[in-house]
Amino acid sequence: MASGMDLLPSQKKNIMPESTPVDWQCGKPLIDCLQHICSSGTASDVTFIVGEDEKKISAHKLILISRSPVFYAMFEGALPEKGDVVIPDIQDTIFKTFLGYLYTDRINLTVENVVPVLSVAMKYCVDILISVCEDFLVHNLSVDNVCTFLEEAHVFHIDKLTTDCLQLIKGSAPASLRAKSFTTLCPSCMSSIVNADDLDAEESDVYLAITKWAEAECFRKNIEVTSENRREVLGNMLFLARFNTMDLNFLLQRVFLDNILTSDLAVKVVNYQMHQVKSGLTDCRRRRQTKTKARRYSEILRKHYTQGYTTEKVSFQISGRAVLHGFGSFFTCEEPSTSDVEIYKGERRIHVERHLSLVKETEELGEVILGKPIFLTAGTQYSVIEKPSAEKKYSFRRSTDEVVFRSGSVTFKRENEGNKGGNIPYIILTKVNDYGQKNI
């Protein structure tokens, strides 16, 4: 029999590394023990060769087959896998994150890793993780990152996410078209946005977005940014901007000065605009989305300046997903005035904008329109806080705590009213579909 100083090779293989204490299990709950064997590879019985760099990652078949029907078929089916399993199309860091969830039911999702993790969860039919990823996406999509998520959904062929991103981009335009991430889209994703009949944007916004994208594409191709090169990289995508329905002043003062249209085409556009001479370009106008003003007042009152409050607030929940575009605001004693705005999701501040102007609606109030619309999720409390530059002239008497709009409803929380800082009369919304739903 071999002694401790003279072990057989098979015995040496199973010796615990000196850095790992033999009592690592003591005092730890099951999840922590599973996390340890996942990360250390202790007693593993299968090796994955992952990614382009062919990283070796050890795992345990018992865990895998208990969490995934795909792994069950792989290791317990009629033709079980033998030897190492090669997975070239997944990054090793993403696969390790995925395995960690299979072992522990815990995962640290971020905006950078959620779509690749979702793709792996779908590949191996881990339905609970799919739901976790989708819930993360619903709560973390924003105007700034929605184009990035659209591109990743396109790369990983995730149709539900593609549908969701497209409807949010269309509903939050033109802000989503101005996002830096729009310029990073592939031609296919860019076209899918600006070709939409229900894109909620003026044609001038569309033109500015596609020409900005063309500039970025010139940089990616390492060519000079000229009118000719922008026209070249856009190709037929240039005509996704509907020149026949574009504002004539914008055409004359911006588009023609950019020299991106050929002279023949410019003449045709002007002839259509001035004389309705058909040019072969579309004259179909986009269907702009109808915005709902969820009003919570019944009567406007002149305010008595006794309390000195200058901060207004409204808190609310919605029954379905929506986009918040802005809110109503009473005029102040010193017009023109501006407002600083903060928006909270629960207790967390998620958005700040400074010095927003009022767009007049009536003699008493106007609209404050956000530069970046906010994506709202059902069942979450949001708060809008307005800090006007001067004291409000008016207040209101509340009429309702709930407003119904387009198959949804808004429930307002009772804040201080009148002279006491709860003086935001309505919020401006558009309804959007639930995640992956194509039609409302």
DOMARTI-734927 format. One line per field, with one value per residue (C-alpha): residue in three letters; residue number from 1; y, z, x. Coordinates in pm, whole numbers, plus 50000, padded with zeros to 5 digits. Example, Ala and Ser with C-alpha at 12.3 -4.5 7.8 and 13.67 -1.06 7.14 Angstrom:
BEGIN
aa ALA / SER
i 1 / 2
v 49550 / 49894
w 50780 / 50714
u 51230 / 51367
***
This chain:
BEGIN
aa MET / ALA / SER / GLY / MET / ASP / LEU / LEU / PRO / SER / GLN / LYS / LYS / ASN / ILE / MET / PRO / GLU / SER / THR / PRO / VAL / ASP / TRP / GLN / CYS / GLY / LYS / PRO / LEU / ILE / ASP / CYS / LEU / GLN / HIS / ILE / CYS / SER / SER / GLY / THR / ALA / SER / ASP / VAL / THR / PHE / ILE / VAL / GLY / GLU / ASP / GLU / LYS / LYS / ILE / SER / ALA / HIS / LYS / LEU / ILE / LEU / ILE / SER / ARG / SER / PRO / VAL / PHE / TYR / ALA / MET / PHE / GLU / GLY / ALA / LEU / PRO / GLU / LYS / GLY / ASP / VAL / VAL / ILE / PRO / ASP / ILE / GLN / ASP / THR / ILE / PHE / LYS / THR / PHE / LEU / GLY / TYR / LEU / TYR / THR / ASP / ARG / ILE / ASN / LEU / THR / VAL / GLU / ASN / VAL / VAL / PRO / VAL / LEU / SER / VAL / ALA / MET / LYS / TYR / CYS / VAL / ASP / ILE / LEU / ILE / SER / VAL / CYS / GLU / ASP / PHE / LEU / VAL / HIS / ASN / LEU / SER / VAL / ASP / ASN / VAL / CYS / THR / PHE / LEU / GLU / GLU / ALA / HIS / VAL / PHE / HIS / ILE / ASP / LYS / LEU / THR / THR / ASP / CYS / LEU / GLN / LEU / ILE / LYS / GLY / SER / ALA / PRO / ALA / SER / LEU / ARG / ALA / LYS / SER / PHE / THR / THR / LEU / CYS / PRO / SER / CYS / MET / SER / SER / ILE / VAL / ASN / ALA / ASP / ASP / LEU / ASP / ALA / GLU / GLU / SER / ASP / VAL / TYR / LEU / ALA / ILE / THR / LYS / TRP / ALA / GLU / ALA / GLU / CYS / PHE / ARG / LYS / ASN / ILE / GLU / VAL / THR / SER / GLU / ASN / ARG / ARG / GLU / VAL / LEU / GLY / ASN / MET / LEU / PHE / LEU / ALA / ARG / PHE / ASN / THR / MET / ASP / LEU / ASN / PHE / LEU / LEU / GLN / ARG / VAL / PHE / LEU / ASP / ASN / ILE / LEU / THR / SER / ASP / LEU / ALA / VAL / LYS / VAL / VAL / ASN / TYR / GLN / MET / HIS / GLN / VAL / LYS / SER / GLY / LEU / THR / ASP / CYS / ARG / ARG / ARG / ARG / GLN / THR / LYS / THR / LYS / ALA / ARG / ARG / TYR / SER / GLU / ILE / LEU / ARG / LYS / HIS / TYR / THR / GLN / GLY / TYR / THR / THR / GLU / LYS / VAL / SER / PHE / GLN / ILE / SER / GLY / ARG / ALA / VAL / LEU / HIS / GLY / PHE / GLY / SER / PHE / PHE / THR / CYS / GLU / GLU / PRO / SER / THR / SER / ASP / VAL / GLU / ILE / TYR / LYS / GLY / GLU / ARG / ARG / ILE / HIS / VAL / GLU / ARG / HIS / LEU / SER / LEU / VAL / LYS / GLU / THR / GLU / GLU / LEU / GLY / GLU / VAL / ILE / LEU / GLY / LYS / PRO / ILE / PHE / LEU / THR / ALA / GLY / THR / GLN / TYR / SER / VAL / ILE / GLU / LYS / PRO / SER / ALA / GLU / LYS / LYS / TYR / SER / PHE / ARG / ARG / SER / THR / ASP / GLU / VAL / VAL / PHE / ARG / SER / GLY / SER / VAL / THR / PHE / LYS / ARG / GLU / ASN / GLU / GLY / ASN / LYS / GLY / GLY / ASN / ILE / PRO / TYR / ILE / ILE / LEU / THR / LYS / VAL / ASN / ASP / TYR / GLY / GLN / LYS / ASN / ILE
i 1 / 2 / 3 / 4 / 5 / 6 / 7 / 8 / 9 / 10 / 11 / 12 / 13 / 14 / 15 / 16 / 17 / 18 / 19 / 20 / 21 / 22 / 23 / 24 / 25 / 26 / 27 / 28 / 29 / 30 / 31 / 32 / 33 / 34 / 35 / 36 / 37 / 38 / 39 / 40 / 41 / 42 / 43 / 44 / 45 / 46 / 47 / 48 / 49 / 50 / 51 / 52 / 53 / 54 / 55 / 56 / 57 / 58 / 59 / 60 / 61 / 62 / 63 / 64 / 65 / 66 / 67 / 68 / 69 / 70 / 71 / 72 / 73 / 74 / 75 / 76 / 77 / 78 / 79 / 80 / 81 / 82 / 83 / 84 / 85 / 86 / 87 / 88 / 89 / 90 / 91 / 92 / 93 / 94 / 95 / 96 / 97 / 98 / 99 / 100 / 101 / 102 / 103 / 104 / 105 / 106 / 107 / 108 / 109 / 110 / 111 / 112 / 113 / 114 / 115 / 116 / 117 / 118 / 119 / 120 / 121 / 122 / 123 / 124 / 125 / 126 / 127 / 128 / 129 / 130 / 131 / 132 / 133 / 134 / 135 / 136 / 137 / 138 / 139 / 140 / 141 / 142 / 143 / 144 / 145 / 146 / 147 / 148 / 149 / 150 / 151 / 152 / 153 / 154 / 155 / 156 / 157 / 158 / 159 / 160 / 161 / 162 / 163 / 164 / 165 / 166 / 167 / 168 / 169 / 170 / 171 / 172 / 173 / 174 / 175 / 176 / 177 / 178 / 179 / 180 / 181 / 182 / 183 / 184 / 185 / 186 / 187 / 188 / 189 / 190 / 191 / 192 / 193 / 194 / 195 / 196 / 197 / 198 / 199 / 200 / 201 / 202 / 203 / 204 / 205 / 206 / 207 / 208 / 209 / 210 / 211 / 212 / 213 / 214 / 215 / 216 / 217 / 218 / 219 / 220 / 221 / 222 / 223 / 224 / 225 / 226 / 227 / 228 / 229 / 230 / 231 / 232 / 233 / 234 / 235 / 236 / 237 / 238 / 239 / 240 / 241 / 242 / 243 / 244 / 245 / 246 / 247 / 248 / 249 / 250 / 251 / 252 / 253 / 254 / 255 / 256 / 257 / 258 / 259 / 260 / 261 / 262 / 263 / 264 / 265 / 266 / 267 / 268 / 269 / 270 / 271 / 272 / 273 / 274 / 275 / 276 / 277 / 278 / 279 / 280 / 281 / 282 / 283 / 284 / 285 / 286 / 287 / 288 / 289 / 290 / 291 / 292 / 293 / 294 / 295 / 296 / 297 / 298 / 299 / 300 / 301 / 302 / 303 / 304 / 305 / 306 / 307 / 308 / 309 / 310 / 311 / 312 / 313 / 314 / 315 / 316 / 317 / 318 / 319 / 320 / 321 / 322 / 323 / 324 / 325 / 326 / 327 / 328 / 329 / 330 / 331 / 332 / 333 / 334 / 335 / 336 / 337 / 338 / 339 / 340 / 341 / 342 / 343 / 344 / 345 / 346 / 347 / 348 / 349 / 350 / 351 / 352 / 353 / 354 / 355 / 356 / 357 / 358 / 359 / 360 / 361 / 362 / 363 / 364 / 365 / 366 / 367 / 368 / 369 / 370 / 371 / 372 / 373 / 374 / 375 / 376 / 377 / 378 / 379 / 380 / 381 / 382 / 383 / 384 / 385 / 386 / 387 / 388 / 389 / 390 / 391 / 392 / 393 / 394 / 395 / 396 / 397 / 398 / 399 / 400 / 401 / 402 / 403 / 404 / 405 / 406 / 407 / 408 / 409 / 410 / 411 / 412 / 413 / 414 / 415 / 416 / 417 / 418 / 419 / 420 / 421 / 422 / 423 / 424 / 425 / 426 / 427 / 428 / 429 / 430 / 431 / 432 / 433 / 434 / 435 / 436 / 437 / 438 / 439 / 440
v 50000 / 50340 / 50573 / 50949 / 51007 / 50765 / 50817 / 50674 / 50927 / 50865 / 50943 / 51261 / 51392 / 51404 / 51577 / 51910 / 52208 / 52326 / 52668 / 52514 / 52410 / 52074 / 52227 / 52492 / 52370 / 52440 / 52712 / 52788 / 52760 / 52536 / 52822 / 52928 / 52569 / 52533 / 52864 / 52728 / 52407 / 52605 / 52848 / 52598 / 52303 / 52066 / 51714 / 51834 / 51572 / 51774 / 52039 / 52303 / 52462 / 52807 / 53103 / 53196 / 53168 / 52813 / 52869 / 52552 / 52574 / 52284 / 52193 / 51918 / 51725 / 51672 / 52047 / 52108 / 51839 / 51948 / 52304 / 52270 / 52029 / 52091 / 51977 / 51681 / 51571 / 51637 / 51415 / 51171 / 51140 / 50855 / 50980 / 51145 / 51374 / 51218 / 51413 / 51791 / 52002 / 52275 / 52600 / 52850 / 53104 / 53221 / 53441 / 53263 / 53541 / 53517 / 53139 / 53159 / 53406 / 53171 / 52870 / 53068 / 53117 / 52747 / 52662 / 52935 / 53105 / 53431 / 53655 / 54007 / 54142 / 54468 / 54661 / 54524 / 54152 / 54107 / 54046 / 53791 / 53614 / 53615 / 53460 / 53177 / 53122 / 53088 / 52851 / 52616 / 52667 / 52802 / 52962 / 53122 / 53300 / 53416 / 53581 / 53736 / 53888 / 54016 / 54176 / 54346 / 54480 / 54616 / 54808 / 54933 / 55034 / 55407 / 55655 / 55644 / 55265 / 55140 / 55156 / 54955 / 54688 / 54685 / 54616 / 54336 / 54183 / 54186 / 54020 / 53747 / 53704 / 53780 / 53875 / 53978 / 54222 / 54357 / 54426 / 54593 / 54818 / 54927 / 55035 / 55226 / 55398 / 55497 / 55619 / 55825 / 55991 / 56235 / 56195 / 55834 / 55946 / 56199 / 55941 / 55868 / 55496 / 55558 / 55634 / 55293 / 55089 / 54857 / 54957 / 54700 / 54827 / 55191 / 55127 / 54941 / 55254 / 55533 / 55332 / 55299 / 55474 / 55521 / 55679 / 55973 / 56231 / 56513 / 56445 / 56704 / 56488 / 56181 / 56363 / 56488 / 56137 / 55956 / 56218 / 56193 / 55815 / 55862 / 56073 / 55797 / 55539 / 55748 / 55740 / 55363 / 55322 / 55563 / 55795 / 56173 / 56314 / 56485 / 56524 / 56266 / 56012 / 56054 / 55997 / 55693 / 55523 / 55585 / 55461 / 55407 / 55460 / 55835 / 55819 / 55686 / 56054 / 56157 / 56472 / 56522 / 56570 / 56760 / 57121 / 57340 / 57589 / 57307 / 57175 / 57511 / 57616 / 57285 / 56995 / 57182 / 57355 / 57012 / 56927 / 56568 / 56550 / 56552 / 56864 / 56665 / 56517 / 56853 / 56999 / 56710 / 56759 / 57132 / 57069 / 56829 / 57066 / 57368 / 57217 / 56856 / 56715 / 56346 / 56269 / 55894 / 55955 / 55869 / 56136 / 55928 / 56114 / 55931 / 55852 / 56059 / 55906 / 56062 / 56175 / 56152 / 56422 / 56242 / 56532 / 56517 / 56853 / 56981 / 57354 / 57599 / 57843 / 58163 / 58098 / 58287 / 58350 / 58273 / 57954 / 58034 / 57685 / 57672 / 57297 / 57099 / 56721 / 56449 / 56075 / 55807 / 55447 / 55313 / 54985 / 54916 / 55031 / 55388 / 55669 / 55989 / 56293 / 56576 / 56736 / 57037 / 57340 / 57658 / 57993 / 58190 / 58549 / 58614 / 58501 / 58375 / 58124 / 57792 / 57474 / 57228 / 56874 / 56559 / 56221 / 55939 / 55569 / 55468 / 55633 / 55641 / 55950 / 55845 / 56169 / 56539 / 56824 / 57193 / 57516 / 57367 / 57619 / 57613 / 57570 / 57765 / 57568 / 57808 / 58142 / 57963 / 57679 / 57527 / 57209 / 57117 / 56874 / 56650 / 56647 / 56272 / 56083 / 55828 / 55465 / 55370 / 55018 / 54895 / 54885 / 55110 / 55444 / 55739 / 56095 / 56414 / 56704 / 57050 / 57341 / 57651 / 57969 / 58173 / 58133 / 57981 / 58205 / 57925 / 57600 / 57345 / 57148 / 56772 / 56580 / 56220 / 55989 / 55766 / 55847 / 55584 / 55606 / 55366 / 55035 / 55154 / 55376 / 55619 / 55624 / 55943 / 55951 / 56219 / 56484 / 56824 / 57033 / 57393 / 57615 / 57321 / 57183 / 56923 / 57153 / 56954 / 56930 / 56652 / 56425 / 56359 / 55993 / 55754 / 55392 / 55120 / 54743 / 54489 / 54330 / 54149 / 54225 / 54338 / 54496 / 54687
w 50000 / 49907 / 50192 / 50215 / 50067 / 49780 / 49631 / 49310 / 49031 / 49074 / 49445 / 49384 / 49153 / 49437 / 49695 / 49809 / 49723 / 50023 / 50010 / 50063 / 50423 / 50464 / 50681 / 50430 / 50466 / 50840 / 50948 / 50592 / 50453 / 50152 / 49900 / 50013 / 49995 / 49642 / 49547 / 49671 / 49471 / 49167 / 49179 / 49297 / 49077 / 49374 / 49277 / 48930 / 48667 / 48346 / 48175 / 47933 / 47674 / 47645 / 47411 / 47145 / 47397 / 47488 / 47863 / 48068 / 48319 / 48551 / 48667 / 48819 / 48609 / 48903 / 48941 / 48568 / 48496 / 48795 / 48656 / 48278 / 48049 / 47784 / 48016 / 48122 / 47760 / 47704 / 47988 / 48048 / 47703 / 47452 / 47330 / 47631 / 47583 / 47652 / 47737 / 47732 / 47606 / 47360 / 47365 / 47126 / 47105 / 47469 / 47655 / 47946 / 48193 / 48092 / 48120 / 48469 / 48572 / 48430 / 48615 / 48938 / 48910 / 48846 / 49167 / 49397 / 49251 / 49290 / 49011 / 48975 / 48661 / 48506 / 48194 / 48040 / 48102 / 48116 / 47745 / 47702 / 48018 / 47886 / 47562 / 47753 / 47973 / 47661 / 47499 / 47798 / 47878 / 48231 / 48248 / 48592 / 48492 / 48172 / 48386 / 48615 / 48315 / 48157 / 48485 / 48511 / 48158 / 48217 / 48524 / 48378 / 48019 / 47965 / 47679 / 47708 / 47685 / 47489 / 47154 / 47303 / 47420 / 47077 / 46915 / 47160 / 47109 / 46735 / 46781 / 47010 / 46813 / 47111 / 46940 / 47251 / 47358 / 47003 / 46998 / 47338 / 47257 / 46927 / 47084 / 47359 / 47110 / 46891 / 47191 / 47339 / 47018 / 46946 / 47269 / 47183 / 46839 / 47002 / 47236 / 47172 / 47153 / 46840 / 46644 / 46738 / 46585 / 46292 / 45965 / 46015 / 46361 / 46259 / 45960 / 46169 / 46382 / 46126 / 45878 / 46129 / 46039 / 46410 / 46507 / 46727 / 46574 / 46324 / 45997 / 46095 / 46401 / 46178 / 45936 / 46215 / 46362 / 46040 / 45939 / 46286 / 46243 / 45901 / 46057 / 46309 / 46030 / 45842 / 46152 / 46184 / 45820 / 45872 / 45592 / 45588 / 45692 / 45375 / 45215 / 44952 / 45207 / 45429 / 45126 / 45036 / 45378 / 45404 / 45057 / 45029 / 45405 / 45334 / 45200 / 45529 / 45614 / 45446 / 45265 / 45100 / 45441 / 45602 / 45716 / 45417 / 45622 / 45767 / 45416 / 45289 / 45594 / 45693 / 45450 / 45133 / 45305 / 45411 / 45039 / 45115 / 44846 / 44483 / 44294 / 44088 / 44399 / 44576 / 44284 / 44297 / 44670 / 44627 / 44335 / 44551 / 44850 / 44640 / 44361 / 44470 / 44172 / 44244 / 44297 / 44365 / 44736 / 45000 / 45100 / 45386 / 45715 / 46034 / 46287 / 46593 / 46926 / 47132 / 47473 / 47771 / 48036 / 48355 / 48533 / 48905 / 48961 / 48933 / 48990 / 48963 / 49253 / 49291 / 49549 / 49875 / 49948 / 50316 / 50339 / 50119 / 49966 / 49641 / 49593 / 49431 / 49425 / 49284 / 49356 / 49159 / 49040 / 48706 / 48631 / 48313 / 48139 / 48012 / 47911 / 48119 / 47896 / 48141 / 48369 / 48416 / 48604 / 48717 / 48619 / 48879 / 48998 / 48786 / 48426 / 48230 / 48489 / 48482 / 48688 / 48815 / 48811 / 49002 / 48946 / 49199 / 49160 / 49510 / 49726 / 49451 / 49242 / 48878 / 48680 / 48714 / 48468 / 48526 / 48401 / 48205 / 48053 / 48061 / 47737 / 47774 / 47773 / 47938 / 48117 / 48445 / 48356 / 48105 / 48037 / 48152 / 47890 / 47990 / 47769 / 47827 / 47876 / 48158 / 48109 / 48383 / 48510 / 48663 / 49038 / 49120 / 49296 / 49112 / 49237 / 49037 / 49232 / 49078 / 49212 / 49032 / 49010 / 49166 / 49375 / 49200 / 49133 / 49138 / 49311 / 49250 / 49420 / 49377 / 49193 / 49183 / 49301 / 48992 / 48622 / 48354 / 48017 / 47724 / 47903 / 48207 / 48510 / 48721 / 49099 / 49267 / 49623 / 49840 / 49885 / 50048 / 49829 / 49753 / 49926 / 50072 / 49793 / 49620 / 49336 / 49015 / 48836 / 48584 / 48429 / 48055 / 47949 / 47658 / 47714 / 47594 / 47566 / 47821 / 47759 / 47424 / 47344 / 46984 / 47007 / 47285
u 50000 / 50135 / 50237 / 50168 / 50516 / 50462 / 50115 / 49982 / 49897 / 49523 / 49557 / 49756 / 49480 / 49225 / 49444 / 49294 / 49518 / 49720 / 49551 / 49205 / 49128 / 48959 / 48685 / 48575 / 48215 / 48191 / 47954 / 47840 / 47485 / 47419 / 47432 / 47779 / 47903 / 47766 / 47928 / 48262 / 48250 / 48136 / 48427 / 48690 / 48591 / 48614 / 48496 / 48392 / 48306 / 48271 / 48486 / 48361 / 48590 / 48439 / 48478 / 48727 / 49012 / 48901 / 48896 / 48848 / 48561 / 48481 / 48131 / 47919 / 47670 / 47434 / 47384 / 47353 / 47095 / 46886 / 46856 / 46838 / 46648 / 46914 / 47192 / 46977 / 46944 / 47314 / 47435 / 47147 / 46992 / 47016 / 47355 / 47519 / 47819 / 48157 / 48469 / 48503 / 48211 / 48309 / 48104 / 48269 / 47986 / 47968 / 48218 / 48382 / 48291 / 47924 / 47926 / 48078 / 47808 / 47544 / 47689 / 47700 / 47325 / 47264 / 47449 / 47318 / 47007 / 47203 / 47329 / 47466 / 47305 / 47425 / 47331 / 47651 / 47591 / 47212 / 47152 / 47436 / 47317 / 46961 / 47085 / 47258 / 46952 / 46738 / 46989 / 46980 / 46606 / 46655 / 46314 / 46347 / 46669 / 46499 / 46230 / 46492 / 46672 / 46352 / 46243 / 46584 / 46548 / 46198 / 46318 / 46647 / 46572 / 46621 / 46642 / 47020 / 47062 / 46761 / 46945 / 47232 / 46989 / 46825 / 47161 / 47240 / 46894 / 46963 / 47303 / 47166 / 46838 / 46611 / 46286 / 46090 / 46360 / 46387 / 46013 / 46025 / 46320 / 46168 / 45839 / 46020 / 46250 / 45955 / 45756 / 46041 / 46157 / 46309 / 46511 / 46601 / 46721 / 46953 / 47108 / 47474 / 47396 / 47183 / 47500 / 47647 / 47365 / 47421 / 47251 / 46975 / 46878 / 46904 / 46677 / 46421 / 46377 / 46365 / 46158 / 45872 / 45546 / 45468 / 45802 / 45697 / 45930 / 45939 / 46119 / 46379 / 46459 / 46492 / 46720 / 46947 / 46965 / 47058 / 47317 / 47474 / 47479 / 47642 / 47918 / 47988 / 47989 / 48249 / 48471 / 48421 / 48526 / 48816 / 48705 / 48665 / 48328 / 48204 / 47863 / 47954 / 48081 / 47778 / 47557 / 47768 / 47754 / 47379 / 47295 / 46920 / 46886 / 46910 / 46555 / 46420 / 46400 / 46076 / 46185 / 45846 / 45681 / 45967 / 45927 / 46016 / 46217 / 46426 / 46484 / 46604 / 46805 / 46962 / 46923 / 47013 / 47305 / 47438 / 47452 / 47366 / 47095 / 47195 / 47084 / 46831 / 46674 / 46666 / 46471 / 46223 / 46166 / 46104 / 45867 / 45667 / 45665 / 45564 / 45356 / 45276 / 45468 / 45530 / 45899 / 45902 / 45972 / 45716 / 45469 / 45326 / 45332 / 45422 / 45151 / 45238 / 45147 / 44870 / 44988 / 44755 / 44731 / 44635 / 44463 / 44393 / 44221 / 43866 / 43912 / 44200 / 44231 / 44430 / 44697 / 44742 / 45109 / 45125 / 45329 / 45629 / 45649 / 45848 / 45883 / 45600 / 45559 / 45337 / 45371 / 45191 / 45178 / 45059 / 44884 / 45082 / 45397 / 45415 / 45647 / 45650 / 45704 / 45642 / 45385 / 45161 / 45287 / 45114 / 45258 / 45448 / 45448 / 45757 / 45721 / 45899 / 46013 / 46196 / 46185 / 46443 / 46305 / 46396 / 46230 / 46241 / 46171 / 46075 / 46340 / 46605 / 46659 / 46676 / 46664 / 46753 / 46700 / 46765 / 46606 / 46317 / 46077 / 45698 / 45506 / 45182 / 44855 / 44609 / 44624 / 44694 / 44928 / 45168 / 45363 / 45710 / 45848 / 46137 / 46444 / 46463 / 46135 / 46125 / 46019 / 45773 / 45699 / 45375 / 45329 / 45624 / 45587 / 45737 / 45767 / 45812 / 45959 / 45951 / 46155 / 46026 / 46230 / 45947 / 45631 / 45327 / 45026 / 44768 / 44677 / 44401 / 44126 / 44170 / 43898 / 44025 / 44299 / 44275 / 44277 / 44204 / 44380 / 44427 / 44369 / 44561 / 44526 / 44727 / 44682 / 44798 / 44923 / 44768 / 45037 / 45010 / 44781 / 44710 / 44967 / 45158 / 45371 / 45154 / 45073 / 45141 / 44804 / 44874 / 45136 / 45186 / 45206 / 45194 / 45095 / 45331 / 45290 / 45398 / 45738 / 45748 / 45382 / 45331 / 44988 / 44818
***
